[in-house]
């Protein structure tokens, strides 16, 4: 069972509030009471010692005015009591008895204070703190300061009340923090979650509607970008399937048509050789399409290179020979410029042959009749740059980034030869990148397109 973040936050808040209340109700109350009692005892003990010091200075006498002032200031009753329990002087709002016969200073806590009715002389519990009156080395009596326990409880309650108010303020602030956390984190996360669920249901146009400049906003942007890429990928695959269907159906239709015509005698025996050549060309075309699909599958699993040293110029000459028929048909001229007679590189020969073939094939496809294709190699430091340039219709600037995408084919305005799957340039770039090299394109509509790639020289 899943628990929503809001429920978790609410449970955390309630747990913190309950735990805080329990701490305040039991341990904190005890600690506060003990702390207050210690403070009161310390203050009363100082007062008692002050009077005891005055007794010594005044050679055994205590000023009644000092007793009254101290009793008033400390809200207490002050007694001067002899060792035998006789009360010699007193001040405060509680009447002192003539004597406390049962008085024993040694029975108090630490021999200087006690709690209770002070041997039955009070109707309420008192905190009684005392200090000895000495003359020389002899104890003459005690100064006893009686403080009502009700006042001590009131002081404790006052401090606890302040603590409870502080605790409530902290709970309110914590609640505000949780509300803000809900507004700035949980709500955007729920929107991102909803968007993810919509994308999982193939509603790829659903907007996440999160515009924060933080990690959640970045997550939302990434999800939307993934959705856009999925839409683009789906569109590309639809185009690819349409292209593949057309490109396979067209030669298969031709092959079947010619074979049926030869079978039923529509094409006489003396003409069959010509049409068999057409059938062979169409099967070559099908083989090329199948090889492109196989290359895509292999590239998805990564390009495995078989590197060796070879003459790049010789490889280019060999590739150009395979295009003699097509360039004669379109009356295209190859202008080949080699900086050096031989130009050795370290690369996968078969893959680089595929790169050059695809680039030249692409150049022929989009070149006009009676035009030229320029090929060159040149040495730049430890790199060899290879250029394949046509003088065809060129590529619009906004379409340049798309030419590397798998399944992408330009619109009908770019040339008359539209055979192909839209995989050639994608395969070219992946092969070059597998060599950890670069390939760039420069194109001007109406002027032509140039592809330049690098390889390591040896």
For each residue, the residues with C-beta under 8 A, 3 or more apart:
1:
2:
3: 7 8
4: 7 8
5: 8 9 186 189
6: 9 10 182 186
7: 3 4 10 11
8: 3 4 5 11 12
9: 5 6 12 13 178 181 182 186
10: 6 7 13 14 178
11: 7 8 14 15
12: 8 9 15 16
13: 9 10 16 17 174 175 178
14: 10 11 17 18
15: 11 12 18 19
16: 12 13 19 20 174
17: 13 14 20 21 171
18: 14 15 21 22
19: 15 16 22 23
20: 16 17 23 24 167 170 171
21: 17 18 24 25 167
22: 18 19 25 26
23: 19 20 26 27 28
24: 20 21 28 29 160 163 164 167
25: 21 22 28 29
26: 22 23 29 30
27: 23 30 31
28: 23 24 25 31 32 160 163
29: 24 25 26 32 33 156 160
30: 26 27 33 34
31: 27 28 34 35
32: 28 29 35 36 156 159 160 163
33: 29 30 36 37 152 153 156
34: 30 31 37 38
35: 31 32 38 39
36: 32 33 39 40 152 155 156 159
37: 33 34 40 41 127 152 156
38: 34 35 41 42
39: 35 36 42 43
40: 36 37 43 44 127 147 152 155
41: 37 38 44 45 113 127 129
42: 38 39 45 46
43: 39 40 46 47 74
44: 40 41 47 48 74 76 113 127 129 145 147
45: 41 42 48 49 112 113 129 131
46: 42 43 49 50
47: 43 44 50 51 70 74 78 145
48: 44 45 51 52 129 130 131 143 144 145
49: 45 46 52 53 131 143
50: 46 47 53 54 70
51: 47 48 54 55 62 66 67 70 78 80 131 143
52: 48 49 55 56 131 132 133 134 143
53: 49 50 56 57
54: 50 51 57 58 62 63 66
55: 51 52 58 60 61 62 133 140 143
56: 52 53 59 133 134 135
57: 53 54
58: 54 55 61 62 63
59: 56 135
60: 55 133 135 140
61: 55 58
62: 51 54 55 58 66 67 80 89 133 143
63: 54 58 66 67
64: 67 68 89 91
65: 68 69
66: 51 54 62 63 69 70
67: 51 62 63 64 70 71 78 80 89 90 91
68: 64 65 71 72 91
69: 65 66 72 73
70: 47 50 51 66 67 73 74 76 78 91 145
71: 67 68 74 76 77 78 91 92 93
72: 68 69 75
73: 69 70
74: 43 44 47 70 71 145 147
75: 72 147 148 151
76: 44 70 71 92 145 146 147 148
77: 71 90 91 92 93 94 96 145 146
78: 47 51 67 70 71 90 91 92 143 144 145 146
79: 87 89 90 96 143 144 146
80: 51 62 67 87 88 89 90 133 141 142 143 144
81: 85 86 87 88 100 103 141 142 144
82: 85 86 87 88 140 141
83: 139 140 141 142
84: 99 101
85: 81 82 99 100 101 102 103
86: 81 82 98 99
87: 79 80 81 82 90 96 97 98 99 100
88: 80 81 82 141
89: 62 64 67 79 80
90: 67 77 78 79 80 87 95 96
91: 64 67 68 70 71 77 78
92: 71 76 77 78 146
93: 71 77
94: 77 122 146
95: 90
96: 77 79 87 90 121
97: 87 100 121
98: 86 87
99: 84 85 86 87
100: 81 85 87 97 103 118 119 121
101: 84 85
102: 85 119 120
103: 81 85 100 119
104: 107
105: 108 111 130 132 142
106: 111
107: 104 114
108: 105 111 112 113 114 128 130
109: 112 113 114 115
110: 113
111: 105 106 108
112: 45 108 109 129 130 131
113: 41 44 45 108 109 110 127 128 129 130
114: 107 108 109 118 128
115: 109 125 126 127 128 149
116: 125 126 128
117: 120 121 122 123 124 125 126
118: 100 114 121 122 126 128 144 146
119: 100 102 103
120: 102 117
121: 96 97 100 117 118
122: 94 117 118 125 126 146
123: 117
124: 117 148 149 150
125: 115 116 117 122 148 149
126: 115 116 117 118 122 146 147 148 149
127: 37 40 41 44 113 115 146 147 148 149 152
128: 108 113 114 115 116 118 144 145 146 147
129: 41 44 45 48 112 113 144 145 147
130: 48 105 108 112 113 142 143 144 145
131: 45 48 49 51 52 112 142 143
132: 52 105 139 141 142
133: 52 55 56 60 62 80 139 140 141 142 143
134: 52 56 137 138 139 140
135: 56 59 60 138 140
136:
137: 134
138: 134 135
139: 83 132 133 134 142
140: 55 60 82 83 133 134 135
141: 80 81 82 83 88 132 133
142: 80 81 83 105 130 131 132 133 139
143: 48 49 51 52 55 62 78 79 80 130 131 133
144: 48 78 79 80 81 118 128 129 130
145: 44 47 48 70 74 76 77 78 128 129 130
146: 76 77 78 79 92 94 118 122 126 127 128
147: 40 44 74 75 76 126 127 128 129 151 152
148: 75 76 124 125 126 127 151 152
149: 115 124 125 126 127 152 153
150: 124 153 154
151: 75 147 148 154 155
152: 33 36 37 40 127 147 148 149 155 156
153: 33 149 150 156 157
154: 150 151 157 158
155: 36 40 151 152 158 159
156: 29 32 33 36 37 152 153 159 160
157: 153 154 160 161
158: 154 155 161 162
159: 32 36 155 156 162 163
160: 24 28 29 32 156 157 163 164
161: 157 158 164 165
162: 158 159 165 166
163: 24 28 32 159 160 166 167
164: 24 160 161 167 168
165: 161 162 168 169
166: 162 163 169 170
167: 20 21 24 163 164 170 171
168: 164 165 171 172
169: 165 166 172 173
170: 20 166 167 173 174
171: 17 20 167 168 174 175
172: 168 169 175 176
173: 169 170 176 177
174: 13 16 170 171 177 178
175: 13 171 172 178 179
176: 172 173 179 180
177: 173 174 180 181
178: 9 10 13 174 175 181 182
179: 175 176 182 183
180: 176 177 183 184
181: 9 177 178 184 185 186
182: 6 9 178 179 185 186 187
183: 179 180 186 187
184: 180 181 187 188 212
185: 181 182 188 189 216
186: 5 6 9 181 182 183 189 190
187: 182 183 184 190 191
188: 184 185 191 192 210 212 216 217 220
189: 5 185 186 192 193 216
190: 186 187 193 194
191: 187 188 194 195 208 209 210 220
192: 188 189 195 196 208 210 216 219 220 223
193: 189 190 196 197
194: 190 191 197 198 206 208
195: 191 192 198 199 206 207 208 209 210 220 223 224 227
196: 192 193 199 200 223
197: 193 194 200 201
198: 194 195 201 203 206
199: 195 196 202 203 204 206 223 226 227 230
200: 196 197
201: 197 198
202: 199
203: 198 199 206
204: 199 227 228 230 231 234
205: 227 231
206: 194 195 198 199 203 227
207: 195 224
208: 191 192 194 195 220 223 224
209: 191 195
210: 188 191 192 195 216 217 220
211: 217
212: 184 188 216 217 220
213: 217
214: 217 218
215: 218 219
216: 185 188 189 192 210 212 219 220
217: 188 210 211 212 213 214 220 221
218: 214 215 221 222
219: 192 215 216 222 223
220: 188 191 192 195 208 210 212 216 217 223 224
221: 217 218 224 225
222: 218 219 225 226
223: 192 195 196 199 208 219 220 226 227
224: 195 207 208 220 221 227 228
225: 221 222 228 229
226: 199 222 223 229 230
227: 195 199 204 205 206 223 224 230 231
228: 204 224 225 231 232
229: 225 226 232 233
230: 199 204 226 227 233 234
231: 204 205 227 228 234 235
232: 228 229 235 236
233: 229 230 236 237
234: 204 230 231 237 238
235: 231 232 238 239
236: 232 233 239 240 405 406 407 408
237: 233 234 240 241 407
238: 234 235 241 242
239: 235 236 242 243 407 408 409 422
240: 236 237 243 244 406 407 421 422
241: 237 238 244 245
242: 238 239 245 246
243: 239 240 246 247 407 409 420 421 422
244: 240 241 247 248 289 293 421
245: 241 242 248 249
246: 242 243 249 250
247: 243 244 250 251 285 289 419 420 421
248: 244 245 251 252 286 289
249: 245 246 252 253
250: 246 247 253 254
251: 247 248 254 255 282 283 285 286
252: 248 249 255 256 282 286
253: 249 250 256 257
254: 250 251 257 258 278 279 282
255: 251 252 258 259 279 282 283
256: 252 253 259 260
257: 253 254 260 261
258: 254 255 261 262 267 275 276 278 279
259: 255 256 262 263 279
260: 256 257 263 264 266
261: 257 258 264 266 267 275
262: 258 259 265 266 267 272 275
263: 259 260
264: 260 261
265: 262 268
266: 260 261 262
267: 258 261 262 271 272 275
268: 265 271 272
269: 272
270: 273
271: 267 268 274 275
272: 262 267 268 269 275 276
273: 270 276 277
274: 271 277 278
275: 258 261 262 267 271 272 278 279
276: 258 272 273 279 280
277: 273 274 280 281
278: 254 258 274 275 281 282
279: 254 255 258 259 275 276 282 283
280: 276 277 283 284
281: 277 278 284 285
282: 251 252 254 255 278 279 285 286
283: 251 255 279 280 286 287
284: 280 281 287 288
285: 247 251 281 282 288 289 419
286: 248 251 252 282 283 289 290
287: 283 284 290 291
288: 284 285 291 292
289: 244 247 248 285 286 292 293 421
290: 286 287 293 294
291: 287 288 294 295
292: 288 289 295 296 421 423 424 427
293: 244 289 290 296 297 421 423
294: 290 291 297 298
295: 291 292 298 299 354 423 427
296: 292 293 299 300 406 423 426 427
297: 293 294 300 301
298: 294 295 301 303
299: 295 296 302 303 427 430 431
300: 296 297
301: 297 298
302: 299 434
303: 298 299 351 430 431 434
304:
305: 347 348 351 434 435
306: 348 349 350
307: 346 347 348
308: 346 347 348 349
309: 344 345 346 458
310: 314 315 344 345 347 349
311: 314 315 342 343 344
312: 315 316 343 344 345 352 377 384 386 455
313: 316 317 338 340 341 342 343 377
314: 310 311 317 318 342
315: 310 311 312 318 319 349 352 353 356
316: 312 313 319 320 336 356 375 377 386
317: 313 314 320 321 336
318: 314 315 321 322 353
319: 315 316 322 323 353 356 357 360
320: 316 317 323 324 334 336 360 375
321: 317 318 324
322: 318 319 357
323: 319 320 326 327 360 361 364
324: 320 321 327 328
325: 328 329
326: 323 329 330 332 364
327: 323 324 330 331 332 333 334 364 373
328: 324 325 331
329: 325 326
330: 326 327 364 367 369 370 371
331: 327 328 369 370
332: 326 327 364 367 369 370 371 372 373
333: 327 371 372 373
334: 320 327 372 373 375
335: 372 373 374 375
336: 316 317 320 375 376
337: 374 375 376
338: 313 341 343 376 377
339: 343 376 377 378 379
340: 313 343 377 379
341: 313 338
342: 311 313 314
343: 311 312 313 338 339 340 377 379 384 457
344: 309 310 311 312 457 458
345: 309 310 312 352 384 455 456 457 458
346: 307 308 309 455 456 457 458
347: 305 307 308 310 351 352 435 455 456
348: 305 306 307 308 351 352 431 435
349: 306 308 310 315 352 353
350: 306 353 354
351: 303 305 347 348 354 355 431 434 435
352: 312 315 345 347 348 349 355 356 431 455
353: 315 318 319 349 350 356 357
354: 295 350 351 357 358 427 428 431
355: 351 352 358 359 428 431 432 453
356: 315 316 319 352 353 359 360 386 388
357: 319 322 353 354 360 361
358: 354 355 361 362 424 425 427 428
359: 355 356 362 363 388 428 451
360: 319 320 323 356 357 363 364 373 375 388
361: 323 357 358 364 365 424
362: 358 359 365 366 424 425 451
363: 359 360 366 367 373 388 389 390 392 449
364: 323 326 327 330 332 360 361 367 373 390 417
365: 361 362 415 417 419 420
366: 362 363 390 392 393 414 415 417 449
367: 330 332 363 364 371 373 390 391 392 415
368: 371 391 392 393
369: 330 331 332
370: 330 331 332
371: 330 332 333 367 368 390 391 392
372: 332 333 334 335 391
373: 327 332 333 334 335 360 363 364 367 388 389 390 391
374: 335 337 387 388 389 390 450
375: 316 320 334 335 336 337 360 386 387 388 389
376: 336 337 338 339 386 387
377: 312 313 316 338 339 340 343 384 385 386 387
378: 339 384 385 387
379: 339 340 343 383 384 385 457
380: 383 384 385
381:
382: 456 457
383: 379 380 437 454 455 456 457
384: 312 343 345 377 378 379 380 454 455 456 457
385: 377 378 379 380 452 453 454
386: 312 316 356 375 376 377 452 453 454 455
387: 374 375 376 377 378 450 451 452
388: 356 359 360 363 373 374 375 450 451
389: 363 373 374 375 448 449 450 451
390: 363 364 366 367 371 373 374 448 449 450
391: 367 368 371 372 373 447 448
392: 363 366 367 368 371 415 448 449
393: 366 368 413 414 415 445 446
394: 443 444 445 446 447 448 449
395: 399 400 403 410 414 441 443 445 449
396: 399 400 445
397: 400
398:
399: 395 396 402 403 410
400: 395 396 397 403 441 443
401: 404
402: 399 405 408
403: 395 399 400 408 410 425 441
404: 401 408 425 426 429
405: 236 402 408 422 426
406: 236 240 296 422 423 426
407: 236 237 239 240 243 421 422 423 426
408: 236 239 402 403 404 405 422 426
409: 239 243 418 420 421 422
410: 395 399 403 413 414 415
411: 414
412: 418
413: 393 410
414: 366 393 395 410 411
415: 365 366 367 392 393 410 418
416:
417: 364 365 366
418: 409 412 415
419: 247 285 365
420: 243 247 365 409 423 424
421: 240 243 244 247 289 292 293 407 409 424
422: 239 240 243 405 406 407 408 409 426
423: 292 293 295 296 406 407 420 426 427
424: 292 358 361 362 420 421 427 428
425: 358 362 403 404 428 429
426: 296 404 405 406 407 408 422 423 429 430
427: 292 295 296 299 354 358 423 424 430 431
428: 354 355 358 359 424 425 431 432 439 451 453
429: 404 425 426 432 433 439
430: 299 303 426 427 433 434
431: 299 303 348 351 352 354 355 427 428 434 435
432: 355 428 429 435 437 438 439 453 454
433: 429 430 436 437 439
434: 302 303 305 351 430 431
435: 305 347 348 351 431 432 455 456
436: 433
437: 383 432 433 453 454 455 456
438: 432 453 454
439: 428 429 432 433 451 452 453 454
440: 451 452 453
441: 395 400 403 449 450 451 452
442: 449 450 452
443: 394 395 400 447 448 449 450
444: 394 447 448 449
445: 393 394 395 396
446: 393 394
447: 391 394 443 444
448: 389 390 391 392 394 443 444
449: 363 366 389 390 392 394 395 441 442 443 444
450: 374 387 388 389 390 441 442 443
451: 359 362 387 388 389 428 439 440 441
452: 385 386 387 439 440 441 442
453: 355 385 386 428 432 437 438 439 440
454: 383 384 385 386 432 437 438 439
455: 312 345 346 347 352 383 384 386 435 437
456: 345 346 347 382 383 384 435 437
457: 343 344 345 346 379 382 383 384
458: 309 344 345 346
